[in-house]
Amino acid sequence: MTTAARAAALRHTVPTPPSPLHLEAAYGAHNYHPLPIVLTRGAGAYLFDDAGRRYLDMMSAYSAVSFGHSHPVLVQALTEQAGRLAVTSRAFHTDRLGPFLQKLCRMTGMARALPMNSGAEAVETAIKAARKWAYKVKHVPEGQAQILVAEGNFAGRTTTIVGFSSEAQYRDGFGPFAPGFASVPFGDAPALEAAITPHTAAFIVEPIQGEAGIVVPPAGYLAAVREICTRHNVLMICDEVQTGLGRTGALLACDHEGVKPDGLTLGKALGGGLLPVSAFLARDDVMAQFTPGDHGSTFGGNPLAAAVGHAALLLLEREHLVQRAAEQGAYLMAQVQAIAHPAITEVRGRGLLVGVEIDPAFASARAVCEALMHEGVLTKDTHHTVVRLAPPLVIEREQIDAAVQALARALRRLKA
Ligand SMILES: *Cc1c(COP(=O)(O)O)cnc(C)c1O
């Protein structure tokens, strides 16, 4: 037997273990299309694959990893709390929830907070609060409350939420959908005002649309929405699950226009990149609509989530990450613009939430992301034509430089 034949025979009898990638493909639902890479470790703005290769994370798990991967302060808060008390349900008080909610309300200027887990749950909570407020306070006839949303919105994947999406794929095959929603063009304040009826309970809006492709509304839009909502006694609810907690260079993206909403959803970064932690926050008379038994969540507000969420908020202040996002974001945007490649048709965003529009005649945004992976940078396209650049807020200048150089090389590689 030749060496080659013996090796071939051995390969036959001793199958190599299937890779985690193939196991996912074989046993998982195919509801994602991940890049072909298997990550095993993260530290700060870096991720490492199973071959030990290092990548810059320019996506931060859709903005959930604002503090970088496994921030030691947050990991310590997590492990200490996990060893003491993790989950109790809300049937009892814990020493962790009150202080977390106090910190959250004081930082955001909202009166009360209701903790949930995912962003979609926070938005569902907002919908329930707005409807009940409309019936009990605004005296909208029972069953008639209407909620306005913006075209291009993304608020999660529950059946109610995809029911008011304008994205055909998010809806296809999942109906029938809940009634009581209508949409208006994003960034168009007069269109909002025209759509308001006496039955309108709330307008739910992202200050910058993230999943729609980092869409920034015209200056003055949020302030105009605030004024219109106040005049018509309609709740302005800002979905800041993605834009909140410093991502755009302000604590809340609403702060850029000095606007205070009546309701606010937070998620993603609130869990410090370690756990799903979300919240619906609101003014007093809105949150007062919930009475015991109206709403809840087995895991929402558990002491482990509260400890990590609280530590994340303290860390945000201690490391001045809001200011950092503003400075690093402006630098990132300027550097990407300076690439001046003809395939880049627009660079937009605010803070460290940046979208790079790629001319589809040149390449798909997915192809750019694949090329970026080969250059040691990980990110995800959004809406086929936009490359999202949303690194952890702790990213350093040199890392931004490296990411921008990688983008320039990836574009050159695609041309070749
Ligand atoms: C991601 C996102 C959500 C949904 O959060 P999940 O944790 O995925 O349920 C809601 N709103 C906005 C603006 C988001 O970006």
The ligand as an SDF file (V2000), in Angstrom:
LIG
                    3D

 15 15  0  0  0  0  0  0  0  0999 V2000
  -32.6040   45.1050   17.1980 C   0  0  0  0  0  0  0  0  0  0  0  0
  -33.7560   46.0500   17.3560 C   0  0  0  0  0  0  0  0  0  0  0  0
  -34.9480   45.6550   18.0040 C   0  0  0  0  0  0  0  0  0  0  0  0
  -35.2070   44.2320   18.4230 C   0  0  0  0  0  0  0  0  0  0  0  0
  -34.3400   43.7540   19.3910 O   0  0  0  0  0  0  0  0  0  0  0  0
  -34.2200   42.1710   19.6390 P   0  0  0  0  0  0  0  0  0  0  0  0
  -33.3900   42.0890   20.8850 O   0  0  0  0  0  0  0  0  0  0  0  0
  -33.5560   41.5840   18.4440 O   0  0  0  0  0  0  0  0  0  0  0  0
  -35.6030   41.6620   19.8260 O   0  0  0  0  0  0  0  0  0  0  0  0
  -35.9250   46.6180   18.2070 C   0  0  0  0  0  0  0  0  0  0  0  0
  -35.7580   47.8720   17.7700 N   0  0  0  0  0  0  0  0  0  0  0  0
  -34.6350   48.2810   17.1420 C   0  0  0  0  0  0  0  0  0  0  0  0
  -34.5230   49.7040   16.7120 C   0  0  0  0  0  0  0  0  0  0  0  0
  -33.6100   47.3840   16.8950 C   0  0  0  0  0  0  0  0  0  0  0  0
  -32.5230   47.7730   16.2190 O   0  0  0  0  0  0  0  0  0  0  0  0
  1  2  1  0
  2  3  1  0
  2 14  2  0
  3  4  1  0
  3 10  2  0
  4  5  1  0
  5  6  1  0
  6  7  2  0
  6  8  1  0
  6  9  1  0
 10 11  1  0
 11 12  2  0
 12 13  1  0
 12 14  1  0
 14 15  1  0
M  END
$$$$
